[in-house]
Amino acid sequence: MHELACPSCNATSQYDLMDKLLMCPFCSVTFRISMETGKKEIYSDHYIVPNSCDQRQVKAIFTEWIKRLHHHAENVDKEYFITDINGFSIPFWIVSLEAHTMWKGLVKRQKSALDHGLGANYIMEEGQFRRNYRWAISARKNLCENWGMTHLHEPKERLEVDWDGFPLDSTFSRGRIDPSLGIKTSKSGDDELSAYDVREFFEFKYANGLPILTIQVSEEEALRRARNHVTNYHHTLAKLNVEILIDTRSELEIAGIQLIHLPFWHARYIYHPKSVLKHFHKAREKNVMLEGYAGGILKGEMSIVKKDKLLINAIVCGIATFGLFLLGAVWHNAFLLVGLFSLLVALLSGYMATVKSSSPSNRLNRTTFIKQGLKSDVGAAPE
Ligand SMILES: [Zn+2]
């Protein structure tokens, strides 16, 4: 840590010179300092989306979310316990860009062509598409310092996301459960304003009590990563059109870049079932991630996933099999047949719980998301 004087208000404070941009705790001005010359330069494209949630509201949203997913909504208060709620204002580089992608590939014919040699079963197709984004790149060195920050992008298309950036507009408008939970989503009372629209010039006060995390990633790195993510995303989108993708080319036009601190909330909870499930269920802490602008659930881990249910099914059927075979041996042969069926179900459930659930398509399903009011990425023109 180094003591520096603010270039705006001249007050001295402690700064970590490894940070790419520094924020004065007194006047909220953002500046960078040159390591060679020591010259300070004010950076003015720094904004913040005000945090409008508190712990009580996060708890209310969480309870509502669980109630909608749970079979017995009346048991939720007795079975679900929040262990921890934390909020952060996290810096993101927001890159406004337009991406234009051309693709070419082979599509299989509906009817197979006879006598036309190799390749006759495929026809060449090509196309193009264009999309606008405000692409968000984390300005934190370690994406894993907060839960859920590695995969916030959830495209409408069924594809596996292997990039950490995300389109701000569609991400910060999803997962809202109930607009009547008392969160004001905008300064003018208009519900249609996006998180981007309500941003303010950066001032510490807009975090409304959340810790403000520092800026550890440079603008150049953010631009490079945004280009990589969008190119990668569009390449994956192009693949959906064809069986064999032969060529793809993306041209990116960067319209601008700015830094925005975004509010996030992270809740941890434990599920203690009161029913017969408690004998099979191992209580493990689960995570839920919310945005602090309108309280949308961005990502949530389920307490019981399909795999757990299949495993429970396998155990129950396994016990039944044993009982039925016993009955078959001492009483009537017909029980052996029923027992055989039960054994099959047990084996199948066990197989599906252990083998099938680790496939990529199931990984997509493992966490359940409520997608409401999902805005299209298309046509969200940057300013
Ligand atoms: Zn200052």
Residues whose N, C-alpha, C, O or C-beta is under 5 A from the ligand:
A	BS01	ZN	C6 S8 C9 N10 C24 F26 C27 S28 V29
